[in-house]
């Protein structure tokens, strides 16, 4: 059996019903139905297996492409990632992914019979290409990246990208980048390296996770294989949410402005919170993400601290352990300021008592 999915177990089972303030979700404050345009005359028939044409054209345009055949719309980015692993990888392939990171990226390939290596990111979220090169084998088929990174909030620096692509080209492996927090898709991996796939969605930046609209952009043969596998799983997405997603992308500038306003205001509050606790709390400054990674200098583990925050203050955060790491809390700050202020005050009470 595949191991329990730690982050979902924490969120949907262990923490469910125990918090009033959610600083654990990794996206901007969710929007409401009233924030989107809905035509009451839209039919509720099936969509197509790869997503309706209008939506795929809007997604392709994000990448400055007119190749809708290179887009497959999925039930969220997680389904897109899963479909890619299931169709692209074979037993015996070697996969390299990063830690702290997303458990799906190592558990699903391992469950399929792949060999998996995890490249540990450094304390500042830095990516070491030399360390990556040391993990590469003859059978290495795929490097899984997440830049901007969830949960660290860091990005791969431009010179590092160039070294990384040179290594991938020399060794012949593919690059998959989860680009949930990328705002400028002209810088997407698919516009920079031929053997690559980009995955993203409307969940995190747009605050529309309930639409369950994600996608993959890659070579047409990769997209076709994913689409065929989707026919065996969720068949198609909701035609209603696909139309809502299309309207959201057509009004993208409005949604990005909202996101940037939340991020700018919230980060100021988070930095002030950290500044009041020198030596106890350190922030790995986020680079455009709506969450930050906190190192907390207390005797207890991150998991124990998150449990205590739930029990005593009814605030949800994500401990490092759910990302396959330790000594860290992922805290979302793209929230209404009154909610964020109250959540930080409650977090401060627990941290100060534990210091």
C-alpha positions, 0 to 999 in steps of 0.5 A, spaced: 500 500 500 502 507 498 503 510 505 498 515 508 499 522 505 501 526 511 499 533 509 492 531 507 492 526 513 494 532 518 489 537 514 483 533 513 483 528 519 487 530 525 486 538 525 479 538 522 474 541 526 480 544 531 481 550 528 478 557 528 483 561 524 486 557 518 494 559 516 495 553 513 492 553 506 497 555 501 493 559 497 491 566 497 484 568 501 479 564 497 474 568 493 466 567 493 462 565 487 459 572 487 466 574 485 466 570 478 461 571 472 456 565 471 451 565 465 445 562 468 444 559 460 450 555 461 449 547 460 451 542 465 453 537 459 460 533 460 466 537 458 471 533 454 477 529 456 482 534 455 478 540 457 474 545 453 477 548 447 476 556 450 480 554 456 485 550 453 487 556 449 487 561 454 492 557 458 496 556 452 496 564 451 499 564 458 505 561 455 505 565 449 503 559 445 497 558 440 498 550 441 492 548 445 493 541 443 499 541 448 494 543 454 490 538 458 486 540 463 485 536 470 481 536 476 486 540 480 494 540 479 495 534 483 491 530 478 495 533 473 501 531 476 499 524 478 497 523 471 503 525 468 507 520 473 502 514 471 503 515 464 511 518 463 514 513 468 516 506 468 518 501 473 525 501 474 526 509 472 530 513 477 526 520 479 529 525 483 525 530 487 526 535 492 525 536 500 522 539 503 517 538 498 510 534 496 510 527 498 506 525 492 513 526 488 516 521 491 511 516 494 507 515 487 513 514 483 516 509 488 509 506 488 510 504 481 516 501 482 521 507 480 527 508 484 527 515 488 532 520 490 531 526 494 535 532 494 535 536 500 534 544 499 539 548 504 537 552 509 535 558 505 532 554 500 538 554 495 538 549 489 545 545 489 546 543 482 553 539 484 549 535 489 544 534 484 549 531 479 551 526 484 544 523 484 544 522 477 544 515 474 544 512 468 537 510 469 535 517 471 529 519 467 525 525 471 527 531 475 521 534 479 521 541 481 517 546 485 519 553 483 517 557 486 517 552 492 512 550 496 513 550 502 519 554 503 517 560 498 524 560 495 525 560 487 531 557 483 536 563 481 537 564 474 544 562 473 542 555 477 537 554 472 542 554 466 546 549 470 541 545 471 538 545 464 545 543 461 546 537 466 539 535 464 541 536 456 548 532 458 544 526 462 538 526 458 533 526 463 526 530 463 524 536 468 517 537 471 516 543 474 510 545 479 509 552 477 503 554 482 506 560 484 509 562 477 506 569 475 510 570 469 509 564 464 514 566 459 519 564 464 516 557 465 520 551 464 517 549 457 519 556 454 526 554 456 528 547 456 525 542 450 524 536 455 519 539 460 512 539 462 509 545 466 503 544 471 499 549 475 492 551 477 487 556 479 487 554 486 493 558 489 494 565 486 487 566 484 484 563 490 479 559 486 481 552 489 474 549 489 473 550 481 478 544 481 481 547 475 489 545 474 493 543 467 499 540 464 503 544 458 508 539 455 509 536 448 503 533 445 505 526 445 505 527 453 499 530 453 495 525 449 498 519 454 495 523 460 489 524 457 488 517 455 489 515 462 484 521 465 479 517 461 480 511 466 479 516 472 475 522 472 473 522 465 472 529 464 472 536 468 466 540 470 463 544 464 461 549 469 467 550 473 471 550 466 467 556 463 468 559 470 476 558 469 475 561 462 472 567 465 477 568 470 483 567 466 480 572 461 480 577 467 487 575 469 489 582 471 484 583 476 485 576 480 493 578 480 492 585 482 488 582 488 493 576 489 499 582 490 495 586 494 494 580 499 501 578 499 504 585 500 500 587 506 500 580 509 508 580 508 509 586 512 505 584 518 509 577 518 515 580 518 513 585 524 511 579 528 518 575 526 522 582 528 519 582 535 522 575 536 530 575 534 533 569 536 527 565 537 523 565 530 527 566 523 523 567 516 526 565 510 523 571 506 518 568 501 519 570 494 512 571 491 509 566 495 503 567 499 506 563 505 513 563 509 517 558 512 518 559 519 524 556 523 522 556 530 528 556 536 524 552 541 525 545 544 519 541 541 519 539 534 515 543 529 509 537 529 509 538 537 508 546 536 503 545 531 499 540 535 500 545 541 497 551 537 491 547 535 490 545 542 491 551 545 489 557 540 485 553 535 490 556 529 492 551 523 499 551 520 503 546 517 509 543 520 515 541 517 514 533 518 508 533 513 513 535 507 518 530 509 522 535 513 523 538 520 524 544 524 519 549 520 512 551 520 509 553 513 504 559 515 500 563 510 499 570 510 495 572 504 489 573 509 484 579 511 489 583 516 484 582 522 484 574 521 492 574 520 493 579 526 489 575 530 492 568 528 499 571 529 498 573 536 495 566 538 502 563 534 506 568 538 503 566 545 505 559 544 512 561 541 513 565 547 511 560 552 515 555 549 522 559 548 
